[in-house]
Amino acid sequence: MKRVSEIDHTGTRYLLQIHNSLKKQDKTLLISHTSEGDRLWDTLVYGGVLDKIGRNNCFPDMDRALEYAEDQILCGELIETPDRQYALSEMDIFAGFSEKEIKIVESRLVLENYMSGDVIIREGDRDRDLFMLARGMVSVKMQLQNNRRERRLNSITAGVTFGEIALLDNKPRSADVVTESEVTIYRLTYGKFLDLQQSEPNVANKLILNMALNLSTRLRLNTEEIKVLVEN
């Protein structure tokens, strides 16, 4: 409802028709850019729309509506996704690596386990470690509006690497990384990474190249998401 200043009886009927159609498909209608107290909200109450759709399915902006939708999807995926551990050879960071090269890196990794809700990376931390998610799911989160609200930027599933930016640019962590389930991670400390650069420079360079490719892919996806949000 971002650009909607008012809605008439016909408009409320259309919203109810959309709601009923989606409900038959086991889907949910969410409404953004309306909140209790504004004129549009009162119209939706008077027209019986909120009683049917549910007031909890209305949000003050698109950002929070999308976050709610993501939460529902994640809850379903966490239940349905098999709890299996990925081998290093299945991870994106090792694309194009030989078995010997993977073993060279593996000898420098530390295997760690976390419970759901654990914070692996905290915004502002100065470490430069690299993390390879072998099992489970984590979310990247950032504090907004003077720490009054949290926004999930991304969710990462098994087989994916995170923490590359701090390793490459030596700046504080830009967001929190929190587990959404029980998680198993391979950690490459910055010290071990420097050792790899010195003793096996070709392997280290391949690792850096794959990190750059992964970051490029994520940047393109984020750009597309921003484009959708701006246009809507």
KESEBA-216267 format. One line per 4 residues: number of its first residue (from 0); their letters; for each residue x, y, z of C-alpha. Coordinates in nm, 3 decimals, m for minus. Last residue first. Example, Ala and Ser with C-alpha at 12.3 -4.5 7.8 and 13.67 -1.06 7.14 Angstrom:
2
1> SA> 1.367:m0.106:0.714 ~ 1.230:m0.450:0.780 .
This chain:
232
231> NEVL> 0.779:m0.166:m0.532 ~ 1.048:m0.049:m0.774 ~ 1.287:0.020:m0.485 ~ 1.234:m0.323:m0.328 .
227> VKIE> 1.277:m0.509:m0.658 ~ 1.597:m0.317:m0.741 ~ 1.734:m0.382:m0.393 ~ 1.676:m0.755:m0.440 .
223> ETNL> 1.848:m0.751:m0.780 ~ 2.150:m0.573:m0.633 ~ 2.163:m0.823:m0.347 ~ 2.172:m1.110:m0.597 .
219> RLRT> 2.453:m0.941:m0.792 ~ 2.649:m0.881:m0.473 ~ 2.605:m1.243:m0.368 ~ 2.750:m1.367:m0.699 .
215> SLNL> 3.046:m1.130:m0.674 ~ 3.116:m1.244:m0.318 ~ 3.123:m1.607:m0.434 ~ 3.358:m1.525:m0.722 .
211> AMNL> 3.593:m1.333:m0.491 ~ 3.601:m1.620:m0.240 ~ 3.672:m1.861:m0.524 ~ 3.968:m1.650:m0.634 .
207> ILKN> 4.098:m1.627:m0.276 ~ 4.091:m2.005:m0.238 ~ 4.268:m2.053:m0.569 ~ 4.534:m1.807:m0.452 .
203> AVNP> 4.580:m1.997:m0.126 ~ 4.631:m2.323:m0.317 ~ 4.893:m2.162:m0.541 ~ 5.066:m1.999:m0.243 .
199> ESQQ> 5.115:m2.328:m0.051 ~ 5.371:m2.260:0.228 ~ 5.340:m1.883:0.266 ~ 4.978:m1.836:0.169 .
195> LDLF> 4.875:m2.143:0.372 ~ 5.054:m2.007:0.680 ~ 4.871:m1.677:0.634 ~ 4.542:m1.870:0.620 .
191> KGYT> 4.639:m2.061:0.934 ~ 4.688:m1.731:1.116 ~ 4.360:m1.598:0.979 ~ 4.179:m1.894:1.130 .
187> LRYI> 4.009:m2.137:0.893 ~ 3.695:m2.257:1.069 ~ 3.497:m2.561:0.954 ~ 3.142:m2.537:1.083 .
183> TVES> 2.874:m2.767:1.220 ~ 2.538:m2.615:1.314 ~ 2.236:m2.696:1.527 ~ 1.966:m2.467:1.395 .
179> ETVV> 1.912:m2.101:1.303 ~ 2.267:m2.001:1.398 ~ 2.353:m1.631:1.422 ~ 2.594:m1.426:1.209 .
175> DASR> 2.609:m1.063:1.318 ~ 2.697:m0.785:1.074 ~ 2.976:m0.560:0.939 ~ 3.271:m0.739:1.097 .
171> PKND> 3.552:m0.495:1.159 ~ 3.799:m0.425:0.874 ~ 4.096:m0.633:0.755 ~ 3.986:m0.620:0.387 .
167> LLAI> 4.021:m0.983:0.274 ~ 3.958:m1.182:0.592 ~ 3.686:m0.938:0.696 ~ 3.507:m0.986:0.364 .
163> EGFT> 3.532:m1.364:0.358 ~ 3.330:m1.431:0.673 ~ 3.095:m1.680:0.510 ~ 3.124:m2.003:0.309 .
159> VGAT> 2.838:m2.215:0.171 ~ 2.788:m2.592:0.167 ~ 2.518:m2.591:0.433 ~ 2.268:m2.305:0.422 .
155> ISNL> 2.312:m1.930:0.457 ~ 2.036:m1.681:0.530 ~ 2.072:m1.317:0.428 ~ 2.021:m0.962:0.542 .
151> RRER> 1.810:m1.030:0.849 ~ 1.711:m0.697:1.000 ~ 1.715:m0.616:1.372 ~ 1.532:m0.322:1.525 .
147> RNNQ> 1.597:m0.068:1.799 ~ 1.977:m0.083:1.757 ~ 1.997:0.287:1.660 ~ 1.755:0.241:1.370 .
143> LQMK> 1.888:m0.089:1.237 ~ 2.097:m0.375:1.380 ~ 2.224:m0.622:1.120 ~ 2.169:m0.995:1.076 .
139> VSVM> 2.331:m1.273:0.871 ~ 2.144:m1.597:0.930 ~ 2.281:m1.948:0.983 ~ 2.169:m2.294:0.868 .
135> GRAL> 2.269:m2.652:0.944 ~ 2.572:m2.860:0.847 ~ 2.909:m2.798:0.677 ~ 2.920:m2.419:0.687 .
131> MFLD> 3.271:m2.301:0.598 ~ 3.391:m2.008:0.809 ~ 3.689:m1.776:0.746 ~ 3.863:m1.601:1.036 .
127> RDRD> 3.958:m1.232:1.029 ~ 3.888:m1.129:1.390 ~ 3.807:m0.763:1.460 ~ 3.451:m0.800:1.589 .
123> GERI> 3.227:m0.499:1.515 ~ 2.913:m0.700:1.438 ~ 2.928:m1.036:1.615 ~ 3.020:m1.359:1.441 .
119> IVDG> 2.923:m1.708:1.558 ~ 2.628:m1.606:1.775 ~ 2.446:m1.912:1.907 ~ 2.068:m1.931:1.859 .
115> SMYN> 2.059:m2.299:1.766 ~ 2.356:m2.487:1.912 ~ 2.708:m2.476:1.770 ~ 2.969:m2.731:1.660 .
111> ELVL> 3.328:m2.660:1.552 ~ 3.581:m2.836:1.323 ~ 3.916:m2.653:1.297 ~ 4.081:m2.629:0.956 .
107> RSEV> 4.454:m2.629:0.870 ~ 4.481:m2.993:0.760 ~ 4.168:m2.940:0.552 ~ 4.346:m2.683:0.333 .
103> IKIE> 4.614:m2.928:0.221 ~ 4.352:m3.204:0.199 ~ 4.150:m2.993:m0.045 ~ 4.460:m2.941:m0.261 .
99> KESF> 4.524:m3.316:m0.277 ~ 4.165:m3.390:m0.377 ~ 4.196:m3.135:m0.659 ~ 4.024:m2.799:m0.628 .
95> GAFI> 3.804:m2.662:m0.909 ~ 3.521:m2.559:m0.674 ~ 3.654:m2.568:m0.318 ~ 3.480:m2.254:m0.186 .
91> DMES> 3.146:m2.377:m0.320 ~ 3.141:m2.672:m0.082 ~ 3.084:m3.031:m0.196 ~ 3.456:m3.127:m0.173 .
87> LAYQ> 3.454:m3.015:0.190 ~ 3.198:m3.283:0.271 ~ 2.851:m3.165:0.367 ~ 2.694:m3.284:0.692 .
83> RDPT> 2.338:m3.410:0.683 ~ 2.039:m3.292:0.882 ~ 1.787:m3.343:0.604 ~ 1.592:m3.022:0.528 .
79> EILE> 1.217:m3.051:0.600 ~ 1.194:m2.900:0.947 ~ 1.453:m2.629:0.890 ~ 1.297:m2.556:0.552 .
75> GCLI> 0.952:m2.494:0.700 ~ 1.079:m2.256:0.968 ~ 1.291:m2.082:0.705 ~ 0.989:m2.020:0.484 .
71> QDEA> 0.791:m1.865:0.771 ~ 1.085:m1.646:0.873 ~ 1.135:m1.531:0.513 ~ 0.771:m1.418:0.496 .
67> YELA> 0.814:m1.218:0.819 ~ 1.131:m1.057:0.681 ~ 0.948:m0.969:0.361 ~ 0.671:m0.793:0.555 .
63> RDMD> 0.930:m0.615:0.770 ~ 1.110:m0.470:0.469 ~ 0.789:m0.386:0.284 ~ 0.687:m0.135:0.551 .
59> PFCN> 0.444:m0.081:0.842 ~ 0.325:m0.443:0.838 ~ m0.011:m0.619:0.818 ~ m0.035:m0.999:0.854 .
55> NRGI> m0.069:m0.976:1.234 ~ m0.396:m0.790:1.177 ~ m0.549:m1.099:1.022 ~ m0.663:m1.134:0.662 .
51> KDLV> m1.033:m1.182:0.741 ~ m1.072:m0.940:1.034 ~ m0.830:m0.703:0.859 ~ m1.049:m0.680:0.548 .
47> GGYV> m1.379:m0.615:0.726 ~ m1.438:m0.290:0.534 ~ m1.430:m0.083:0.855 ~ m1.096:m0.236:0.955 .
43> LTDW> m0.946:m0.179:0.611 ~ m1.069:0.183:0.616 ~ m0.920:0.238:0.963 ~ m0.583:0.104:0.844 .
39> LRDG> m0.589:0.339:0.545 ~ m0.644:0.640:0.768 ~ m0.354:0.568:1.002 ~ m0.394:0.460:1.364 .
35> ESTH> m0.285:0.098:1.337 ~ m0.033:0.040:1.062 ~ m0.021:0.040:0.683 ~ 0.273:0.021:0.446 .
31> SILL> 0.264:m0.355:0.383 ~ m0.016:m0.609:0.342 ~ 0.048:m0.983:0.355 ~ m0.175:m1.239:0.181 .
27> TKDQ> m0.111:m1.599:0.283 ~ m0.091:m1.914:0.071 ~ m0.251:m2.257:0.110 ~ m0.378:m2.240:m0.249 .
23> KKLS> m0.739:m2.199:m0.129 ~ m0.613:m1.924:0.102 ~ m0.464:m1.741:m0.195 ~ m0.804:m1.712:m0.368 .
19> NHIQ> m0.976:m1.604:m0.047 ~ m0.717:m1.332:0.021 ~ m0.730:m1.206:m0.338 ~ m1.110:m1.188:m0.318 .
15> LLYR> m1.087:m1.004:0.015 ~ m0.846:m0.751:m0.138 ~ m1.079:m0.704:m0.435 ~ m1.375:m0.638:m0.203 .
11> TGTH> m1.170:m0.378:m0.012 ~ m1.094:m0.200:m0.339 ~ m1.457:m0.197:m0.445 ~ m1.557:m0.040:m0.114 .
7> DIES> m1.304:0.242:m0.155 ~ m0.931:0.272:m0.073 ~ m0.725:0.575:0.028 ~ m0.371:0.711:0.002 .
3> VRKM> m0.222:0.411:m0.178 ~ 0.141:0.460:m0.288 ~ 0.300:0.228:m0.033 ~ 0.000:0.000:0.000 .
